[in-house]
Amino acid sequence: MSLEAIIFVILSVILLAIAALAVLFVYLWITDHKQNQHAILRNFPVLGKVRYLFEMIGPEFRQYFFDADNESKPYSRVDFLNVVLPSKYLNHVIPFGSKRDFDKEGYYIRNAMFPKQKTELAVDNSKLVPTKKYVIDKETITNRKEHVEAAAAQPWLLKEEDSIIIGPQRRHPFFVRGQIGMSGMSYGALGENAISALSEGIGIAGGSWMNTGEGGVSPYHLRGDTDIIMQIGPGLFGVRDTAGNFSWEKFKEKSENDQIKAFEIKLGQGAKIRGGHIEGIKVTPKIAEIRGVEPYKTVDSPNRFNEFHDLPSLFSFIEEMQQVGGKPVGIKIVVGSHDTVDELAQYMKNSRKGPDFITVDGGEGGTGATYQELADSVGLPIKSALLLLDKALRKHGVRNQVKIFASGKLFTPDRVAVALGMGADLVNIARGFMFSVGCINAQHCHTNKCPVGVATTDPELQRALVVDEKKYRVANYVIAMRKGLYNIAAAAGLDNPTQFAPQHIIFKDSYGRTLSVQELLDKEQAEREEKNHLVVM
């Protein structure tokens, strides 16, 4: 081709592009200049469209280009990688140093001058877990080559004699040998591929559990060899009759399932102090059948149960569930004040009955759909809530009657250790498990348009999530979390993570002053006693 021909082609392309832009400009001017909904489009149709485009893709640009590693909310890039890397590679060793801002106030774990050796830990690693992990062959700026290979991982389970027993007085107590499990995530909020991968992955790791969320038990929750905590919300999904009332017959049927180890009555959730919500577009016929609702119709659970309205009626309901099902029954709450948990603990003492476990969900907890005003401001965050609940139970001498589950952004071993030191026995994790199964923090959970097939029931979008690949990432995440927890316990001079206590957690303020959580509690107790003494005088 001659030079003249090349120049002619280039000029033709440029002219065609100019013509196309001119046509687009005229079209936008005609269509948008006369509309009365968007002010900026009436005066600047083309620039207005560009503005809306940038606004739409802004979250992605901030996530990958503009936000620093520790800046993005609700989860930063560092948070995301702290889950994804051990899930994928079964190892997460960081180079150079921490990215934490050590000048800010925060909680730290007290280390021992003479930490425990690995051989001194009370851990059961006798039976290896068959899993799979990725291995990087070559990584450059433009190319990454990696392959999957089989691996045998140590499970990092508590020894049998150190098992945490939930509901020891029930006919069928729940024995737990790992302190980390999956928080409530319903089938419907997540699709069948995600639930299946989570169930199978947790089953591979062993010693853990998965909470069904208030959507009821689905075949996908039962797909793996894993222990189940069935959550029952105000909508009574899975245990309701045709009129929407609680069905003791259906409850008894669920309690006879060997995989279901316990039941949880959901009184509240950190991100939404109200009933659950699921958009109609997510309610497929299969989900509708499990929940006992109409397909493709938006479902809003009541804000509270109609079966009880105060502590006496709640405790009577729990007692009947314990007797009928023979399995542990707990409650999920959001702590709002000292008075609330104090009243709960006092009633447990006076009645000599109550839940076998209490799940306390922090206000920072997540959900598939809620309102901003509830997520941001209603309910205390997990650290404050844990201290209040544990203190109230100890004050009334009923702490040994219940086990405490904690949840609320506790997705790394150090966060779990702090929660255990503040009073928790076990920890529930939701969004960490979502990351392990492929979530990229796209925040389209409520739209049914999750791009990676996690929080969607759309069959086409779910194709992205391959169960046989993601289940091993889930197993690796559980194992890595337990291993990390034992690493911290060893550094603190403890045999196993069940020994974390308030004296092991140190709070440092912005001026560098430190105080252990135990010292904070002792100081508060001394101030209260002094105040009571002055009142008596």
Helices and strands as residue ranges (DSSP letters): H 3-32, H 39-43, H 45-61, I 62-66, H 77-89, E 106-109, G 118-120, E 123-124, E 129-139, E 144-153, E 157-158, G 160-162, E 164-166, E 174-176, E 180-182, H 192-205, E 209-211, E 227-232, H 248-255, E 260-266, E 277-278, G 280-282, H 285-291, E 299-300, H 311-325, E 329-333, H 338-351, E 357-361, H 372-377, H 382-395, G 399-401, E 403-407, H 413-421, E 426-429, H 431-436, G 445-447, H 459-462, H 467-491, G 497-499, G 502-504, E 505-508, E 514-516, H 517-536
